Amino acid sequence: MDFWQDCAAALKEEVGEQEFVQYFTSLEPSMVGNKLVLLAINEFFLKHIKQNHFDKIERLVAKHAPFVSGVDVQIAQMTAAPPKDDKPSVSKKQKTTSRIAESDTVMDYFTFSSFVKGKSNEQAYKACYDLVKSDKQADYPFLFIYGSSGLGKTHLIHAVANSCSKAGLSYCYFEKDGFKRFFEGVFADNRSGKSSVNSVIKRIMKADILMVDDVHLITSPHTSQVLLSLFDEFNKGGRRRIILASDRHPIKMEGFSSQFLSRFSGGLALSIEPPDIETRVQILEKKAKAVGLDLPKDCALFIAQNIFSDVRALEGALNRVCHSATFTGEPITLPLVRSAMRDLIEARARAINADNIREVVAEYYGVSSRDLIGKKRARNIARPRQMAMALTRELTRDSFPEIGQAFGGRDHTTVMHACEKVQELCETDPLFYKDYTALKATLQL
Ligand SMILES: Nc1ncnc2c1ncn2[C@@H]1O[C@H](COP(=O)(O)OP(=O)(O)OP(=O)(O)O)[C@@H](O)[C@H]1O
């Protein structure tokens, strides 16, 4: 298996250290006959590797080990099965009856009960929950959930799908670029006379709920036209509902026609923000419980304090801890967690520094990065400067004097004042707090 070391080194180069540490270090390689099988710790890791890195892995394996006949990624045996309570409430048989044929599959585990509600996501959660549970027709033509990657948009959509059969509803779901892929196939069939676009639309119209994930990926005029027709048809249909998810607010969608954008602006758009620390701890506890892992509170807190960008990164950290405990046969304690997460924390610390924080903050506020190290004291410069200094303090290990140095040789008391001011504004000004969390999430991607 020496060849895997070479492939891993090349992968690290290609995908970057942070992505590598997060997703590749827990992969277990093994040979089954002439085939390389990579064992992933859970379904999410499996999907992430398959969707984002599989072609790179295949290419590098072909280069470093031409004798290998193929590559597969599978889920490793988990240490424990999910307890009954956390299993989806809908049986496979029920699910197949509520999912219409055109739909992509949904994950059983993504249910409302496995989703942790917090300030950052409760409105989106409630809107999704009500959409399935409530009998009355929604007041808006469709629900639009948006937010950065890994914050639970797909989980909520799957939760809706998983609840459908109990509510006597059917659904059609398109994942990631599923809508685009599916309709490209339909257009090809249409050209060759195998089936018509209209007949496919009619079949989709049989569903009570249409859900399209990552809707910002639908940029081709043909495909967006189909979505537009579905919008209009669904809205005619009384109790039918649509949920769309995207990484950005409808008004920030690019490459869509004005006709499309005007439809987008008519729905209920709700954002999901990065979770606060309390929610992060609860998420970790819930995920640990779901796989029968005994995660002490101080360990959950340590992980939550160090991983704040998105829930997927939290899961990655938990998986590393789980892997390390299984590998060493030791119970989960703070020293084990610290050691399992060391390279993750170090990689992140290396990736974020005062210079790139300054660049990101300057770009966000539309000012020049040079101004942030300059002498100007106008508020439109001073606030972003304070924001950048406070973020540097929070996201790096730099001391107050070091930060002062990085921001034009300022005194350490100026940095301390900036940090206090930012904290005060976060507590009193919701818009400022929104900017702060958005910047923090961007920097931690
Ligand atoms: N509030 C939450 N409670 C429990 N798990 C969560 C929560 N938010 C996110 N997750 C988990 O985080 C992982 C990523 O979530 P999900 O795939 O839904 O993100 P997303 O917002 O759709 O990201 P992307 O835009 O990259 O597709 C999933 O495993 C999901 O279960």
The ligand as a Tripos MOL2 file, in Angstrom:
@<TRIPOS>MOLECULE
LIG
   31    33     1     0     0
SMALL
NO_CHARGES

@<TRIPOS>ATOM
      1 N1        -28.5130   22.2910   13.0320 N.pl3     1 LIG1
      2 C1        -27.9880   21.1150   12.7080 C.ar      1 LIG1
      3 N2        -28.1990   20.0310   13.4800 N.ar      1 LIG1
      4 C2        -27.6480   18.8400   13.1730 C.ar      1 LIG1
      5 N3        -26.8580   18.6260   12.0890 N.ar      1 LIG1
      6 C3        -26.6310   19.6660   11.2900 C.ar      1 LIG1
      7 C4        -27.1760   20.9540   11.5370 C.ar      1 LIG1
      8 N4        -26.7610   21.7890   10.5570 N.ar      1 LIG1
      9 C5        -26.0070   21.0570    9.7280 C.ar      1 LIG1
     10 N5        -25.9160   19.7830   10.1610 N.ar      1 LIG1
     11 C6        -25.1400   18.7030    9.5640 C.3       1 LIG1
     12 O1        -24.0460   19.2790    8.8670 O.3       1 LIG1
     13 C7        -23.7920   18.5720    7.6700 C.3       1 LIG1
     14 C8        -23.8490   19.5220    6.5070 C.3       1 LIG1
     15 O2        -25.1850   19.9710    6.3690 O.3       1 LIG1
     16 P1        -25.8720   20.1750    4.9490 P.3       1 LIG1
     17 O3        -25.3560   19.1820    3.9650 O.co2     1 LIG1
     18 O4        -27.3410   20.2220    5.1740 O.co2     1 LIG1
     19 O5        -25.2880   21.6030    4.5960 O.3       1 LIG1
     20 P2        -25.6730   22.5680    3.4010 P.3       1 LIG1
     21 O6        -26.0400   23.8700    4.0470 O.co2     1 LIG1
     22 O7        -26.6760   21.9580    2.5110 O.co2     1 LIG1
     23 O8        -24.2680   22.7030    2.6730 O.3       1 LIG1
     24 P3        -23.9340   22.7630    1.0830 P.3       1 LIG1
     25 O9        -24.3880   24.1190    0.6430 O.co2     1 LIG1
     26 O10       -22.4470   22.6170    1.0520 O.co2     1 LIG1
     27 O11       -24.6570   21.6530    0.4200 O.co2     1 LIG1
     28 C9        -24.8290   17.4760    7.5870 C.3       1 LIG1
     29 O12       -24.2680   16.2590    8.0280 O.3       1 LIG1
     30 C10       -25.9240   17.9180    8.5500 C.3       1 LIG1
     31 O13       -26.5640   16.8220    9.1900 O.3       1 LIG1
@<TRIPOS>BOND
     1     1     2 1
     2     2     3 ar
     3     2     7 ar
     4     3     4 ar
     5     4     5 ar
     6     5     6 ar
     7     6     7 ar
     8     6    10 ar
     9     7     8 ar
    10     8     9 ar
    11     9    10 ar
    12    10    11 1
    13    11    12 1
    14    11    30 1
    15    12    13 1
    16    13    14 1
    17    13    28 1
    18    14    15 1
    19    15    16 1
    20    16    17 2
    21    16    18 1
    22    16    19 1
    23    19    20 1
    24    20    21 2
    25    20    22 1
    26    20    23 1
    27    23    24 1
    28    24    25 2
    29    24    26 1
    30    24    27 1
    31    28    29 1
    32    28    30 1
    33    30    31 1
@<TRIPOS>SUBSTRUCTURE
     1 LIG1         1 GROUP 0 **** ****
